[in-house]
Structure formats: structure tokens, C-alpha cells
């Protein structure tokens, strides 16, 4: 009985879609649960003034967007860092994939842009949202963590010689070499 009802609903839905398309209406597009949740998250965003969100592929593609973070305190004061977000259709049951598009000298972000943030890995829970991730990323710039590094060299310098770390960050932000690695100006 239930199977027959479900088939009936699918037939009715297909008839409605065909009718809309035949009448010159906009084709009906179903949204995944991930898209619906992401739309809710975006509508409820409460970003710090130092963060902005953009949709390079237009508002029709909410599942891929960018966030720009400009820390207003700490070692990275004045720098601008761009992150790309790719959100899975099964979001929030899977954390978004986040990459830093700005090459940065940072203990928790490697030179390929991979980000070490616990809520993007083992501590992800469906109750978390995009706002939480953005605040987590912002926090990486105000308080970099040498205890959970992706860039082990930067972590060791931060741990052993914070003054040298600060000097290396300033050099990288201004556009220059830290060791053998060149960083584009982002300040």
C-alpha cells in the first residue's frame, strides 16, 4: 500500500513538472537537503565585519562560495586571506571542504592551502554551521596553534621564537621570501 502511494506521489510530481514546463514556466528544480540547510545557514549568517562572503559562480550555485578574512588583530593584522568552500549535497552530515586560496605562512595552513581546523575534520557535527566555520578560520589568524600544525616549520618558529615568527609573518604578508618560499603580497 505504501509503495503504491509513493509511486502515486512521484507520478503526480512528474505531471506537475511537465505542466509547468509546457506552460512556459521555469523548470522545477528540486533542492537537496544540503542546499536547503546551506540556504538557511547563509540567511542566518552573523559575520564579523572583517569577513565577507562572495559567490563567484553566481547566487544559483550556493554550494561553492568564497570567504575573505581580514584579521583586525594579532600577527596577521591587515592581511587578506581568501578561502574557497565546497559544500556537499549531504551537508550538514559532512563538513564543507575548505581551502585557503592565499598562500600564507601559518602553522595551521600548509602551502597548498589545506586547513587544519578540528571542526572541519574529526570534531564536525551536523549542529555546526557555516558561521561556526568562518569564526573558526578567523580564530586561526588571531591565535595560531603550533600544537596542531600542517606547516611544521612555521609551528616550530612560533613555539620557539615568537618574535621571529612575527617577523616571518610580516615578511610574507608584505610579499617576500620566508626561507625558500615566496609569498605574494596580501596586505
C-alpha positions as CSV (number, residue, x, y, z in Angstrom):
1,X,0.0,0.0,0.0
2,X,2.7,2.5,1.0
3,X,4.7,1.6,-2.2
4,X,1.7,2.4,-4.3
5,X,1.2,5.7,-2.6
6,X,4.8,6.7,-3.1
7,X,4.6,5.8,-6.8
8,X,1.4,7.9,-7.0
9,X,3.1,10.9,-5.4
10,X,6.0,10.5,-7.9
11,X,3.6,10.4,-10.8
12,X,1.8,13.5,-9.6
13,X,5.1,15.3,-9.1
14,X,6.2,14.4,-12.6
15,X,2.9,15.6,-14.0
16,X,3.2,18.9,-12.2
17,X,6.8,19.4,-13.6
18,X,5.6,18.6,-17.1
19,X,2.7,21.0,-16.8
20,X,5.0,23.8,-15.6
21,X,7.4,23.2,-18.4
22,X,4.6,23.0,-21.0
23,X,3.1,26.3,-19.8
24,X,6.5,28.1,-20.3
25,X,7.1,28.1,-16.6
26,X,10.5,27.9,-15.2
27,X,11.6,24.3,-15.0
28,X,11.1,22.9,-11.5
29,X,14.4,22.2,-9.7
30,X,14.5,20.1,-6.6
31,X,16.9,21.2,-3.9
32,X,18.9,18.7,-1.9
33,X,18.6,18.7,1.9
34,X,22.2,20.1,1.9
35,X,21.2,23.1,-0.4
36,X,18.2,23.8,1.9
37,X,20.3,23.7,5.0
38,X,23.0,25.8,3.4
39,X,20.5,28.4,2.3
40,X,19.2,28.6,5.9
41,X,22.8,28.9,7.2
42,X,23.6,31.7,4.8
43,X,20.4,33.6,5.6
44,X,21.3,33.5,9.3
45,X,25.0,34.5,8.9
46,X,26.3,36.9,11.5
47,X,29.8,37.5,10.2
48,X,32.4,39.7,11.8
49,X,32.9,43.0,9.9
50,X,36.3,41.7,8.8
51,X,34.8,38.8,6.8
52,X,32.9,38.9,3.5
53,X,31.2,36.1,1.5
54,X,31.0,36.1,-2.3
55,X,29.5,33.7,-4.8
56,X,31.9,33.6,-7.9
57,X,29.6,31.3,-9.8
58,X,26.5,33.4,-9.0
59,X,23.7,33.0,-6.5
60,X,22.4,30.0,-8.3
61,X,25.4,28.0,-7.1
62,X,25.3,28.3,-3.3
63,X,27.3,25.1,-2.8
64,X,30.5,26.8,-3.9
65,X,31.5,30.2,-2.4
66,X,34.4,32.2,-1.1
67,X,35.0,33.9,2.2
68,X,37.5,36.7,2.6
69,X,39.0,37.2,6.1
70,X,40.9,40.4,7.1
71,X,42.1,40.0,10.7
72,X,41.9,43.1,12.8
73,X,44.3,41.9,15.5
74,X,47.2,39.5,16.0
75,X,50.1,38.5,13.8
76,X,48.1,38.7,10.6
77,X,46.6,42.2,11.2
78,X,45.8,43.8,7.9
79,X,46.3,40.8,5.7
80,X,43.5,39.5,3.4
81,X,43.0,35.8,3.1
82,X,40.6,34.1,0.6
83,X,39.0,30.7,1.3
84,X,37.0,28.6,-1.0
85,X,34.2,26.5,0.3
86,X,32.7,23.4,-1.4
87,X,29.6,22.1,0.3
88,X,28.5,18.5,-0.3
89,X,24.8,17.7,-1.1
90,X,24.7,15.7,2.1
91,X,25.7,18.8,4.2
92,X,25.4,19.1,7.2
93,X,26.2,15.4,7.6
94,X,29.6,16.1,6.0
95,X,31.8,19.1,6.7
96,X,32.4,21.5,3.8
97,X,35.8,21.3,2.0
98,X,37.7,24.5,2.8
99,X,40.9,25.6,1.1
100,X,42.9,28.8,1.6
101,X,43.5,30.3,-1.8
102,X,46.0,32.8,-0.4
103,X,49.5,31.4,0.1
104,X,50.2,32.1,3.8
105,X,53.0,31.5,6.3
106,X,50.8,29.8,9.0
107,X,51.3,26.8,11.3
108,X,47.7,25.6,10.6
109,X,47.6,26.2,6.9
110,X,50.0,24.5,4.6
111,X,51.5,25.9,1.4
112,X,48.9,24.1,-0.7
113,X,46.0,25.8,1.2
114,X,44.9,22.8,3.3
115,X,43.5,24.0,6.6
116,X,43.9,22.3,9.9
117,X,40.8,23.1,11.9
118,X,39.3,20.4,14.1
119,X,35.7,21.3,13.2
120,X,36.4,20.6,9.6
121,X,37.6,17.1,10.5
122,X,37.1,14.9,13.5
123,X,35.0,17.4,15.5
124,X,32.5,18.1,12.8
125,X,28.9,17.7,13.9
126,X,25.7,18.4,11.9
127,X,24.7,21.1,14.5
128,X,27.7,23.2,13.4
129,X,27.2,25.6,10.5
130,X,29.0,27.9,8.1
131,X,29.0,30.7,10.6
132,X,30.9,28.4,13.1
133,X,33.5,27.5,10.4
134,X,34.1,31.2,9.5
135,X,34.6,32.1,13.1
136,X,37.0,29.1,13.5
137,X,39.0,30.3,10.5
138,X,39.1,33.8,11.8
139,X,40.3,32.4,15.2
140,X,43.2,30.7,13.4
141,X,44.5,34.1,12.4
142,X,44.1,35.7,15.8
143,X,45.5,32.7,17.7
144,X,47.6,30.4,15.5
145,X,48.1,27.0,17.1
146,X,51.6,25.5,17.0
147,X,50.4,22.3,18.7
148,X,48.3,21.0,15.8
149,X,50.4,22.0,12.7
150,X,50.2,21.5,9.0
151,X,53.2,23.7,8.4
152,X,55.7,22.2,10.9
153,X,58.4,24.8,10.2
154,X,56.1,27.7,11.0
155,X,54.8,25.9,14.1
156,X,58.3,25.3,15.4
157,X,59.2,29.0,14.9
158,X,56.0,30.1,16.6
159,X,56.7,27.8,19.5
160,X,60.4,28.5,19.9
161,X,60.8,32.1,18.8
162,X,57.5,34.2,18.6
163,X,59.5,37.4,17.7
164,X,61.0,35.6,14.6
165,X,57.6,34.2,13.8
166,X,56.1,37.7,13.8
167,X,58.9,38.9,11.6
168,X,58.3,36.0,9.1
169,X,54.6,36.7,9.0
170,X,55.2,40.4,8.3
171,X,57.7,39.5,5.5
172,X,55.2,37.0,4.0
173,X,52.3,39.5,4.2
174,X,54.4,42.2,2.5
175,X,55.4,40.0,-0.3
176,X,58.7,38.3,0.1
177,X,60.6,35.1,0.9
178,X,60.5,33.2,4.1
179,X,63.2,30.6,3.7
180,X,62.9,29.2,0.2
181,X,59.2,30.1,-0.2
182,X,57.9,33.2,-1.9
183,X,54.7,34.7,-0.7
184,X,52.6,37.2,-2.7
185,X,51.7,40.5,-1.1
186,X,48.4,40.2,0.7
187,X,48.4,43.3,2.9
